[in-house]
Amino acid sequence: MCSGAKKRAKVRAENERKRQEAENAKKAAAAQAILDQQAADRAAAIAANQEAMNTAQAQHDKWAAEQAAKAEQLKAQHEIRLGETKARGRAVSSSLRILGQERLAKKSAPTATQSTRSRKRTGARTTTASLRLGQGQSGSGSGTNYST
């Protein structure tokens, strides 16, 4: 064989190696493109999930703020109602106290009293009672005694 045949075989082998490298580079580039696409898809999914989480968190925060405001409003209404109830109770109490004082101030039938022991007497104490029936329009002893 001549040196030309050796040289051609060497060139063929070199060309085959270059072709193989080019083919391998194309395969590597295609694989890298697939990996890059997968990475981009994962990044997009992560971003979408993060956005969804941020939206959900914002909605939850809004709801929590609304609930807190509603609780404060209900607490304030409760305090107002409690104050009103206490005020009504005080008014009723003072009103009843005034009515009670007026009733005590009116003349009422005297009750039985015990006489005081005089120094001159040596006997036991006695009781006296005065009851006036039919004297006034209201009170004890007034009106008819109908039983139905």
GIJO-V42236 format. One record per residue. PHI is phi as a letter, one per 30 degrees, with the letter a starting at -180 (none if undefined). PSI is psi in whole degrees, -180 to 180 (999 if undefined). D_LAST is the distance of its C-alpha to the last C-alpha in Angstrom with 1 decimal. Layout:
PHI|PSI|D_LAST, PHI|PSI|D_LAST
This chain:
none|147|153.7, c|167|154.3, d|-24|152.6, d|-37|151.1, d|-39|149.2, d|-39|147.9, d|-40|146.8, d|-42|145.1, d|-40|143.3, d|-42|142.2, d|-42|141.0, d|-45|139.2, d|-41|137.5, d|-43|136.5, d|-41|135.2, d|-42|133.2, d|-42|131.8, d|-41|130.8, d|-42|129.3, d|-43|127.3, d|-41|126.2, d|-43|125.1, d|-44|123.2, d|-39|121.5, d|-41|120.7, d|-44|119.1, d|-42|117.1, d|-40|116.0, d|-41|115.1, d|-44|113.0, d|-41|111.3, d|-37|110.7, d|-41|109.3, d|-45|106.8, d|-41|105.8, d|-40|105.4, d|-43|103.2, d|-41|101.1, d|-41|100.8, d|-41|99.8, d|-43|97.2, d|-42|95.7, d|-40|95.7, d|-41|93.9, d|-42|91.3, d|-43|90.8, d|-41|90.4, d|-42|87.9, d|-42|85.9, d|-42|86.0, d|-42|84.8, d|-41|82.0, d|-41|81.0, d|-41|81.1, d|-46|79.0, d|-41|76.4, d|-41|76.4, d|-42|75.9, d|-41|73.0, d|-43|71.5, d|-41|72.0, d|-46|70.4, d|-44|67.4, d|-40|67.1, d|-41|67.2, d|-42|64.6, d|-41|62.3, d|-41|62.9, d|-41|62.1, d|-40|59.0, d|-42|58.0, d|-41|58.7, d|-45|56.7, d|-38|53.7, d|-42|54.1, d|-42|54.2, d|-40|51.0, d|-44|49.3, d|-41|50.4, d|-47|49.2, d|-40|45.7, d|-43|45.6, d|-43|46.6, d|-42|44.0, d|-44|41.3, d|-40|42.4, d|-43|42.6, d|-41|39.0, d|-43|38.0, d|-40|39.9, d|-44|38.3, d|-42|34.8, d|-47|35.7, d|-35|37.3, d|-45|34.5, d|-36|32.0, d|-42|34.5, d|-44|34.8, d|-39|31.1, d|-39|30.9, d|-39|33.8, d|-40|32.2, d|-40|29.0, d|-31|31.2, d|-28|33.4, d|154|30.6, d|130|30.0, b|163|27.4, d|135|26.5, d|151|29.3, c|173|28.9, d|135|30.6, b|156|34.4, c|129|37.2, d|154|40.0, d|151|43.4, d|123|46.0, d|155|48.6, d|-27|52.1, d|-34|52.7, d|151|49.9, c|-3|50.5, d|-178|47.0, d|165|44.2, d|155|41.9, b|161|38.7, c|148|35.3, b|144|33.7, b|139|30.3, b|127|29.1, b|123|25.5, c|116|24.9, c|140|21.5, i|19|20.7, d|-39|24.0, b|179|23.2, d|-19|20.9, b|162|20.0, j|-174|20.3, d|142|19.1, i|7|18.2, c|154|17.5, i|180|14.7, c|159|12.0, c|74|9.8, c|137|6.4, b|119|3.8, c|999|0.0
